[in-house]
Amino acid sequence: MTDDVKVRLDKWLWAARFFKTRSLATDAIDGGHVHLNGERAKPARSVRIGDMLRIRVAHGEFEVAVVALSDHRGPAETARALYRETEESAARREAAALDRELAPQFEHPLSKGRPTKKWRRQLHQFDRKQHKD
């Protein structure tokens, strides 16, 4: 698209594949998870080439510069061509991913879902011991 064409922020985020739907993009913008040039924005705000966006999504926080404009969702290669992520942002996301990977997991195999009869008896027995003391 050319420089004189205006693209709504929610459409651009959808086209750049940060969100699966425009309504999810709109909800994220309204919730304060998207900042345009350091300020909170509204979904209908126009995006221009050179704008800086800070986008907080479930899989990380991105700081990107708008390189191209589009209001049509296309393949992933086309979507990646719409923005350029800053080096600091990429480094922070890598560090956060490593931290999540190295964090201890406290999951008991029997604690998922509804407890079995044996596990429930063990829980009740433990609970009774705790209340006696």
N, C-alpha and C positions, 0 to 999 in steps of 0.2 A: 504494500500500500504506500501511497505517497505521504509526504510530510503534512500536507494540508488537510488530510482526512482525520477526523476526530474519532477516537475509540474509547468507549466507556471502560473504566477500570475493571469492573466485574467481567466484561466480555474478554478483555485482554488476559486476565488471570485464567479464565476458562480456556482460551485459545492457547495459552502457554502451558497448559496442562498442570497447573498447580492445584486445581480443583476439578472434580469430575463433572460438576454441573454449575451453571451460573447461579443457581439459588444457594449452593454451598459457598461460592465465592462471595455473594452478597452478604450472607450470614457472617462470614469471617471478617469482612470489611466493617460491618455494623458492630461486630463484637470487639473491634480494636486490634485484630490480629494482622492487619495490613496498614503500613504507614507509607505515604507517598512524600518523598523529599523531607523526611523527618516529622511529618505531621499526620494526624489521623485524617483519613479521607472518607468520602461518601462513594457509594457504588457508581453513581452517574458521573463522577469526576473524570475529565478527559486525561488520557495518558499521552505524553509526548516523548519523542526519542530523546534520550539523555536523562530522563527522570530516574531517580533512585528509589527503589522499593525495598521495604523490609517486610517479609512475609513469614508468618509463623504458622506452620502446618504440623500435623501429627508426626511426620517423619523428619522434622528439623526446622531450623530457622534459616531463611535465605535472605541475603542482601544482594540484590541484582540491579543492574543498569539496563534500562530499556534500549534495545538496539534496533528493533523493528516493530511495526504495528500490524496487528491483524485482528479481525473480529470473527474469523472462521477457524474452527478447530480442525487441525490436520494431523498428519503423522508426527511421531515424537521428534524426528529429525527437524522438521519444520518448526515445531514448538521450541526446541532448544536454540534455534537461530533467532528467536525473538528477544532473547536476553543474554547477558553475560554476568555470571556470578563473580563477586569479588573474591580475591584470594583468601582474605581473612575469614570470610563466611565459609568457604570450602574447608579451611583448616579447622574452624570451630565445629562444623558438622562432623568431620572425621574424628575429632577428639571426643565429641559426645557419643558417637557410635561406638568407639573403643571403650569408653566408660560404661556404656550399657552392656557391652559384651562381657566385660570383666567383672561386672557387679555380681555379687552372690545371689543365687536363686534359692529362695526359701519355700520350696514346694514339696509337700509330702505327697507321695503317689496316691494315698488313700483319701486325701483331703479334697480332691476334685469331685464336684457333683455331690450327690446325696450320699451320706455315709452308709456303709454296710452295717448289718446287725452287729457284727463283731466289733467294728470300729466304734459304733455308737456305745456299746457296753464299755469299751475301754475309756471313752470320753466321760461317761457317767461315773465310772470308778475313779478316774482322776479328779473329777469335779468334787466327788464326795470326800476324797482325801484332802483337798484344798480347804473345804469348809470345816473340817474337823479341827484343823490347827489353829 
